[in-house]
Amino acid sequence: MTLPLKILPLDVGWKTCDASPECAGITRGPYGRCMAHLTPAELDEVLGELAPGRGVDLRGTTIGEELLARVLDATERHLGRARFDRAAFTGPARFAGVVFAGDASFDHARFDLLASFFGARFTRNASFRGVRFAHQFSMHEARVRGHGAFDHVHIGSDALFGDARFGRDASFLGAEFHGFAAFDGTMFDGEAIFRGARFHRAVSYRKAVFAGTAGFEGTRFHEAAFLTQVRVGRRLALAGVHASAPLELDTAGCPVDLRAARITGRFTARLADADIDLREAVLAGPATVTRRAGRVRVVSLDRLDAGALTLSGVDLSTCRLGRLRRPEALSLSRCVFAATPRGVRFGLGWPPVRWWTGRRVLADEHVWRGWSAAADQPLDPGRLAGLYERLRRAVDDKRTSADFAFGAMEMRRLASGRRRARLALSAYWLACGYGLRMGRTLGWLALVTAVAAVAVLWPSAAHQPKRPAGGSSEPLPAVHAPTPTAG
């Protein structure tokens, strides 16, 4: 007798149930069928073999609410090695408070209703790769001592990870979140990787702790994203993110990488003791980067395209601005810039001796003058003049604006190819510092006055009568003739 050909959609790697060609459930003992297709007596016998801490293997099995409850009751909610790969949970899956003493794997499983792991304890690794959650998925207050793998999961409703803790790396590569996602207070003791994930609704990481890198490279935020009051031990990587709604950052003590980010909604970053890199980013909406405490250094704004970017209290002393796409869209408040060297300097150019007065300058001028090194070609003086002119209206204090105006005239003078124009600008610079150094004007006036006074007083002093040498300066006494008397 020829047995009917059994066709499975894929090779699952275990002996599957003989009850139906479509059933991929792993067979149990001598029955040749999975637990979902056992008779009540057979199921009682299999469940009787279970005990707290024993391993459970339900790979590919269709698991209803009643079957899951009986399995958990038989193990007193204390499982050993747990295998639920490709299982189909047709009813609510309540694993709240369950202890997984061994590795737990749910790879490519399907949850048709609620999947709750509230307060569950995974003493080793937990794997949910490729799982499809049709409704809510909760890991609230769960503890995973080992690795947590959630790569390419699909969550149709809310995902709740609040106050959960991952003892080692946690990976959410390419994960799809179609409901609200909450990671408030979550602790990642290792790396947390969300590279390529998609959040279709709002996501919150308020007070989350990342001991290593928080990797969001290429992540898409379709609704508001809040990474507020987060602590990151190594690096907050947001390179290549796409955010079409408000994105808020609030962190301290770590580099923030936003290279090539595309943010069309409002962008707000409040940082403390941090570096931020915005090269090649596109900020279509209003954007603000604010120093909350300590030093916040802007590493790069190369080829940044921002519609309205406000930088407040940040350090721009080493950040070159020459490759900004729209410098006039910047608003600079209380920012720190590079400075000219102080005191007298000697060089081979003209004039050979220069006495530098302190002024704020752009890092681009620092590079052009050779005061700091750069890997690429610096801007020429003509372009620097235009950059100074466009940025001087972006600063909020008069002193910096005046320094930028001075820098614009200085670069214009150095870029001038016509001899007469350069001589005129040189005279203007020497006389009064382009009308911005009144102290220099007063100095020249005092010098001219002193020279004029010497010129006037010197001739009159030269024509005064000379006194005889050795003569007394006291007047001689008067000599009176004797008065004759009558005789």
C-alpha positions as CSV (number, residue, x, y, z in Angstrom):
1,M,0.0,0.0,0.0
2,T,1.4,3.4,-1.0
3,L,1.2,6.1,1.7
4,P,-0.2,9.4,0.5
5,L,2.5,11.9,-0.3
6,K,2.9,14.5,2.4
7,I,3.9,18.0,1.1
8,L,5.1,20.7,3.5
9,P,5.6,24.3,2.6
10,L,9.1,24.1,3.9
11,D,11.6,21.8,5.5
12,V,11.2,22.6,9.2
13,G,14.0,20.3,10.4
14,W,11.9,18.0,12.7
15,K,9.5,15.1,12.3
16,T,6.1,16.6,11.7
17,C,2.6,15.5,12.7
18,D,1.0,12.6,10.7
19,A,-2.5,13.8,11.5
20,S,-2.6,16.3,8.6
21,P,-0.3,17.2,5.7
22,E,-0.7,20.8,6.6
23,C,0.3,20.4,10.3
24,A,4.0,21.2,11.0
25,G,3.8,20.3,14.7
26,I,6.5,18.1,16.1
27,T,5.5,14.5,16.9
28,R,5.2,13.2,20.4
29,G,6.6,9.9,21.5
30,P,5.1,6.8,19.9
31,Y,2.0,8.6,18.7
32,G,3.4,10.2,15.5
33,R,1.2,13.2,16.1
34,C,1.7,16.6,17.7
35,M,0.2,17.6,21.1
36,A,-2.7,19.5,19.3
37,H,-3.8,16.2,17.7
38,L,-3.5,13.9,20.6
39,T,-6.5,12.3,22.2
40,P,-7.4,13.5,25.7
41,A,-5.9,10.3,27.3
42,E,-2.7,10.7,25.2
43,L,-2.4,14.3,26.1
44,D,-2.8,13.6,29.8
45,E,0.0,11.0,29.6
46,V,2.3,13.5,27.8
47,L,1.5,16.3,30.3
48,G,2.1,13.9,33.2
49,E,5.7,13.6,32.1
50,L,6.3,17.3,32.5
51,A,7.6,18.9,35.7
52,P,9.0,22.2,36.8
53,G,12.2,23.0,35.1
54,R,11.7,20.4,32.3
55,G,12.1,21.3,28.7
56,V,9.1,21.9,26.5
57,D,9.1,21.3,22.7
58,L,6.1,22.6,20.8
59,R,7.7,23.5,17.6
60,G,5.2,24.0,14.7
61,T,2.3,23.1,17.0
62,T,-1.0,24.9,16.9
63,I,-1.5,26.0,20.5
64,G,-4.9,27.2,21.8
65,E,-5.5,28.9,25.1
66,E,-6.5,25.7,26.9
67,L,-3.5,23.7,25.7
68,L,-1.0,26.5,26.7
69,A,-2.7,26.8,30.1
70,R,-2.4,23.0,30.7
71,V,1.3,23.0,29.7
72,L,2.1,25.9,32.0
73,D,0.2,24.4,34.9
74,A,2.0,21.1,34.4
75,T,5.4,22.8,34.7
76,E,4.1,25.2,37.4
77,R,5.0,28.1,35.1
78,H,8.7,27.1,35.3
79,L,10.0,25.9,32.0
80,G,13.5,24.6,31.1
81,R,14.6,24.7,27.5
82,A,11.5,26.1,25.7
83,R,11.0,25.5,21.9
84,F,8.1,27.2,20.3
85,D,9.5,27.8,16.8
86,R,6.9,28.2,14.1
87,A,4.1,27.5,16.7
88,A,0.7,29.1,16.0
89,F,-0.9,30.6,19.1
90,T,-4.6,30.8,18.2
91,G,-5.8,32.1,21.5
92,P,-4.4,34.6,24.0
93,A,-0.9,33.6,25.0
94,R,-0.4,34.5,28.6
95,F,3.2,33.9,29.7
96,A,3.0,36.5,32.5
97,G,5.4,35.6,35.3
98,V,6.7,32.4,33.6
99,V,10.3,31.5,34.3
100,F,12.4,30.2,31.4
101,A,15.3,28.4,33.0
102,G,16.9,27.6,29.6
103,D,17.0,29.2,26.2
104,A,13.6,30.2,24.9
105,S,13.0,30.3,21.2
106,F,9.8,31.5,19.4
107,D,11.4,32.0,16.0
108,H,8.8,32.5,13.2
109,A,5.9,31.8,15.5
110,R,2.5,33.3,15.1
111,F,0.4,35.0,17.8
112,D,-3.2,35.6,16.6
113,L,-4.3,37.4,19.8
114,L,-2.7,38.8,22.9
115,A,0.9,37.8,23.6
116,S,1.8,38.7,27.2
117,F,5.2,38.1,28.8
118,F,4.6,40.6,31.6
119,G,7.2,40.0,34.3
120,A,8.5,36.9,32.6
121,R,12.1,35.8,33.5
122,F,14.4,34.5,30.9
123,T,17.5,33.2,32.7
124,R,19.3,32.7,29.4
125,N,18.7,33.8,25.8
126,A,15.3,34.7,24.3
127,S,14.7,34.6,20.6
128,F,11.6,36.0,18.8
129,R,13.1,36.3,15.3
130,G,10.5,36.7,12.5
131,V,7.5,36.4,14.9
132,R,4.2,37.9,13.8
133,F,2.1,39.4,16.5
134,A,-1.4,40.2,15.2
135,H,-2.3,42.1,18.4
136,Q,-0.6,43.5,21.5
137,F,2.8,42.2,22.5
138,S,3.9,42.9,26.1
139,M,7.4,42.4,27.6
140,H,6.7,44.9,30.4
141,E,9.0,44.3,33.4
142,A,10.4,41.2,31.8
143,R,14.0,40.2,32.5
144,V,16.3,38.6,29.9
145,R,19.7,37.7,31.3
146,G,21.1,36.6,27.9
147,H,20.7,37.9,24.4
148,G,17.3,39.2,23.3
149,A,16.6,38.7,19.5
150,F,13.6,40.3,17.9
151,D,14.9,40.7,14.4
152,H,12.2,41.2,11.7
153,V,9.3,40.8,14.2
154,H,5.9,42.2,13.0
155,I,3.8,43.7,15.8
156,G,0.3,44.7,14.6
157,S,-0.7,46.6,17.7
158,D,1.0,48.1,20.8
159,A,4.5,46.8,21.8
160,L,5.1,47.3,25.5
161,F,8.7,47.0,26.8
162,G,8.5,49.4,29.6
163,D,10.8,48.7,32.6
164,A,12.2,45.6,30.9
165,R,15.8,44.7,31.3
166,F,18.2,42.9,28.8
167,G,21.4,41.6,30.4
168,R,23.2,41.4,27.2
169,D,22.7,42.6,23.6
170,A,19.2,43.1,22.3
171,S,18.5,43.2,18.5
172,F,15.5,44.5,16.7
173,L,16.9,44.5,13.2
174,G,14.2,45.3,10.6
175,A,11.4,45.1,13.2
176,E,7.9,46.4,12.2
177,F,5.9,48.3,14.9
178,H,2.4,49.1,13.7
179,G,1.1,50.2,17.1
180,F,2.4,52.4,19.9
181,A,5.8,51.3,21.1
182,A,6.9,52.0,24.7
183,F,10.4,51.4,25.9
184,D,10.2,53.8,28.9
185,G,12.6,52.9,31.6
186,T,14.0,49.9,29.6
187,M,17.6,48.9,30.5
188,F,19.9,47.5,27.9
189,D,23.1,46.3,29.6
190,G,24.7,45.5,26.2
191,E,24.2,46.8,22.7
192,A,20.7,47.8,21.6
193,I,20.3,47.5,17.8
194,F,17.2,48.9,16.1
195,R,18.8,49.2,12.6
196,G,16.3,49.3,9.8
197,A,13.3,49.2,12.2
198,R,10.0,50.9,11.3
199,F,7.7,52.6,13.8
200,H,4.4,53.4,12.2
201,R,3.0,55.0,15.3
202,A,4.6,57.0,18.2
203,V,7.5,55.5,20.1
204,S,8.9,56.5,23.5
205,Y,12.2,55.7,25.1
206,R,11.8,58.0,28.1
207,K,14.4,57.3,30.7
208,A,15.7,54.3,28.9
209,V,19.3,53.2,29.7
210,F,21.7,52.0,27.0
211,A,25.0,50.7,28.5
212,G,26.5,50.3,25.1
213,T,25.5,51.7,21.7
214,A,22.0,52.6,20.9
215,G,21.9,51.9,17.2
216,F,19.0,53.3,15.1
217,E,20.8,53.5,11.7
218,G,18.3,53.6,8.9
219,T,15.3,53.5,11.2
220,R,12.0,55.1,10.0
221,F,9.8,57.0,12.4
222,H,6.4,57.7,10.8
223,E,5.0,59.3,13.9
224,A,6.5,61.1,16.9
225,A,9.6,59.6,18.5
226,F,10.8,60.6,22.0
227,L,14.3,59.7,23.1
228,T,14.1,61.9,26.1
229,Q,16.2,61.6,29.3
230,V,18.0,58.6,27.9
231,R,21.4,57.5,29.1
232,V,23.8,56.1,26.5
233,G,27.1,54.6,27.5
234,R,28.8,54.5,24.1
235,R,27.1,56.2,21.2
236,L,23.6,57.2,20.0
237,A,23.6,56.2,16.4
238,L,20.8,57.8,14.3
239,A,22.7,58.0,11.0
240,G,20.3,57.7,8.0
241,V,17.1,57.8,10.0
242,H,13.9,59.0,8.3
243,A,11.5,60.9,10.6
244,S,8.3,62.4,9.1
245,A,7.0,63.6,12.5
246,P,8.6,65.3,15.6
247,L,11.8,63.7,16.8
248,E,13.0,64.7,20.3
249,L,16.4,63.8,21.8
250,D,17.6,64.5,25.4
251,T,20.8,62.8,26.4
252,A,24.1,63.4,28.0
253,G,27.7,62.2,27.9
254,C,27.7,60.4,24.5
255,P,28.3,61.2,20.8
256,V,25.1,61.7,18.8
257,D,25.4,60.6,15.1
258,L,22.8,62.1,12.8
259,R,24.7,61.8,9.5
260,A,22.5,61.7,6.5
261,A,19.3,61.9,8.6
262,R,16.1,63.0,6.9
263,I,13.8,64.7,9.3
264,T,10.7,66.5,7.9
265,G,9.0,67.1,11.3
266,R,10.2,69.2,14.2
267,F,13.6,68.2,15.5
268,T,14.7,69.1,19.1
269,A,17.9,68.0,20.7
270,R,18.8,68.9,24.3
271,L,22.3,67.7,25.1
272,A,24.8,67.8,27.9
273,D,28.5,66.9,27.5
274,A,28.0,65.5,24.1
275,D,29.2,65.7,20.5
276,I,26.7,65.9,17.6
277,D,27.4,65.2,13.9
278,L,24.9,66.6,11.4
279,R,26.8,66.2,8.1
280,E,24.7,65.6,5.0
281,A,21.5,65.7,7.1
282,V,18.2,67.2,5.9
283,L,16.1,69.1,8.4
284,A,13.0,70.3,6.6
285,G,11.1,71.4,9.7
286,P,12.1,73.7,12.5
287,A,15.2,72.3,14.3
288,T,16.9,73.2,17.6
289,V,20.1,71.9,19.2
290,T,20.5,73.3,22.7
291,R,23.2,72.9,25.3
292,R,21.6,71.7,28.5
293,A,24.8,71.5,30.6
294,G,28.5,71.0,30.2
295,R,30.1,71.3,26.7
296,V,28.2,70.4,23.6
297,R,30.4,70.3,20.5
298,V,29.1,70.3,16.9
299,V,31.4,68.0,15.0
300,S,30.3,68.7,11.5
301,L,27.6,70.5,9.5
302,D,29.1,69.7,6.1
303,R,26.4,69.7,3.3
304,L,23.7,70.1,5.9
305,D,20.4,71.3,4.4
306,A,18.3,72.9,7.1
307,G,15.2,75.1,6.6
308,A,15.5,76.7,10.1
309,L,18.1,75.5,12.5
310,T,18.8,77.1,15.9
311,L,22.1,76.3,17.6
312,S,22.1,77.5,21.2
313,G,25.1,77.4,23.5
314,V,27.0,74.9,21.4
315,D,30.7,74.8,20.6
316,L,31.5,75.6,16.9
317,S,35.2,76.3,17.4
318,T,36.2,73.2,15.3
319,C,33.1,72.9,13.1
320,R,33.5,74.2,9.6
321,L,30.5,75.9,8.1
322,G,31.7,76.5,4.6
323,R,29.7,73.6,3.1
324,L,26.4,74.5,4.6
325,R,23.7,74.5,1.9
326,R,21.8,77.4,3.5
327,P,23.9,79.3,5.9
328,E,21.3,82.1,6.1
329,A,18.8,79.5,7.7
330,L,21.0,79.3,10.8
331,S,20.3,81.1,14.1
332,L,23.3,81.1,16.4
333,S,22.7,82.0,20.1
334,R,25.5,82.0,22.7
335,C,27.7,79.8,20.6
336,V,31.4,79.4,21.0
337,F,33.6,80.1,18.0
338,A,37.4,79.8,17.3
339,A,39.6,82.8,18.1
340,T,42.6,84.5,16.6
341,P,46.0,84.0,18.3
342,R,46.8,86.6,20.9
343,G,49.8,89.0,21.0
344,V,52.6,89.7,18.5
345,R,53.2,87.2,15.7
346,F,56.1,87.1,13.3
347,G,55.9,85.7,9.7
348,L,57.3,85.7,6.3
349,G,54.4,87.5,4.7
350,W,53.4,91.2,4.7
351,P,53.5,92.7,7.2
352,P,56.2,90.5,8.8
353,V,55.1,91.6,12.3
354,R,51.4,91.4,13.3
355,W,49.8,92.3,16.5
356,W,46.6,90.2,16.6
357,T,43.6,91.6,18.5
358,G,41.2,89.1,19.9
359,R,38.2,88.3,17.7
360,R,35.9,85.4,17.0
361,V,36.5,83.6,13.7
362,L,35.1,80.6,11.9
363,A,36.9,77.3,11.9
364,D,37.1,77.7,8.1
365,E,39.4,80.7,8.5
366,H,41.5,78.8,11.1
367,V,42.1,76.1,8.5
368,W,42.8,78.6,5.7
369,R,45.4,80.4,7.7
370,G,47.0,77.1,8.7
371,W,46.2,77.5,12.4
372,S,44.5,74.0,12.4
373,A,44.8,71.0,10.2
374,A,42.2,69.7,7.8
375,A,41.9,66.7,5.5
376,D,40.3,68.5,2.6
377,Q,40.8,71.7,0.7
378,P,40.0,74.9,2.7
379,L,37.8,77.7,1.4
380,D,39.4,80.5,-0.5
381,P,39.2,84.1,1.0
382,G,36.5,85.1,-1.5
383,R,34.1,82.4,-0.3
384,L,35.0,83.0,3.3
385,A,34.0,86.7,2.9
386,G,30.6,85.6,1.6
387,L,30.2,83.1,4.4
388,Y,31.1,85.7,7.1
389,E,28.6,88.2,5.5
390,R,25.8,85.6,5.5
391,L,26.4,84.4,9.0
392,R,26.9,87.7,10.8
393,R,23.1,88.2,10.6
394,A,22.6,84.8,12.2
395,V,24.3,85.6,15.5
396,D,22.5,87.1,18.4
397,D,25.1,89.3,20.0
398,K,26.6,92.5,18.6
399,R,30.2,91.7,19.4
400,T,30.2,88.4,17.4
401,S,28.4,90.2,14.6
402,A,31.0,92.9,14.5
403,D,33.8,90.3,14.5
404,F,32.2,88.5,11.5
405,A,31.8,91.8,9.7
406,F,35.5,92.4,10.3
407,G,36.3,88.9,9.0
408,A,34.2,89.5,5.9
409,M,36.2,92.7,5.1
410,E,39.5,91.0,5.9
411,M,38.8,88.1,3.6
412,R,37.6,90.6,0.9
413,R,40.8,92.5,1.2
414,L,42.9,89.3,1.0
415,A,40.9,88.1,-2.0
416,S,41.1,91.3,-3.9
417,G,43.1,90.9,-7.2
418,R,43.3,94.6,-8.1
419,R,46.2,96.4,-6.6
420,R,44.4,99.7,-6.1
421,A,41.5,98.0,-4.4
422,R,43.7,96.1,-2.1
423,L,45.8,99.1,-1.2
424,A,42.6,101.1,-0.4
425,L,41.3,98.2,1.8
426,S,44.7,97.9,3.4
427,A,44.6,101.6,4.3
428,Y,41.1,101.3,5.6
429,W,42.2,98.3,7.7
430,L,45.2,100.1,9.0
431,A,43.4,103.3,9.8
432,C,40.4,102.1,11.6
433,G,40.0,98.4,11.2
434,Y,37.3,98.7,8.6
435,G,35.4,101.2,10.8
436,L,35.1,98.5,13.5
437,R,38.2,99.2,15.6
438,M,37.7,102.7,17.0
439,G,40.6,102.1,19.4
440,R,42.9,102.0,16.4
441,T,41.5,105.3,15.1
442,L,42.0,106.9,18.5
443,G,45.5,105.6,18.6
444,W,46.4,107.1,15.3
445,L,44.8,110.4,16.4
446,A,46.8,110.4,19.5
447,L,50.0,109.7,17.5
448,V,49.2,112.5,15.0
449,T,48.4,114.9,17.9
450,A,51.7,114.0,19.6
451,V,53.7,114.5,16.4
452,A,52.0,117.8,15.7
453,A,52.6,119.0,19.2
454,V,56.3,118.2,18.9
455,A,56.5,119.9,15.5
456,V,55.0,123.1,17.0
457,L,56.9,123.2,20.2
458,W,60.3,122.2,18.9
459,P,61.1,125.4,16.9
460,S,60.1,127.7,19.7
461,A,62.2,125.8,22.2
462,A,65.1,126.0,19.8
463,H,65.0,129.9,19.5
464,Q,65.0,130.7,23.2
465,P,68.1,132.9,24.4
466,K,70.8,130.9,26.0
467,R,72.1,131.9,29.5
468,P,75.9,132.3,30.1
469,A,77.5,129.2,31.4
470,G,78.2,129.2,35.1
471,G,76.2,132.5,35.6
472,S,74.0,132.9,38.6
473,S,70.4,132.9,38.1
474,E,69.8,135.3,41.0
475,P,69.3,139.1,40.1
476,L,72.2,141.5,40.9
477,P,71.5,144.0,43.8
478,A,70.8,147.6,42.8
479,V,73.6,150.2,43.3
480,H,72.3,153.7,44.5
481,A,74.4,156.9,44.3
482,P,74.9,158.9,47.6
483,T,72.6,161.8,48.1
484,P,74.5,165.2,48.5
485,T,73.8,167.2,51.7
486,A,73.5,171.0,52.0
487,G,76.6,172.6,53.1
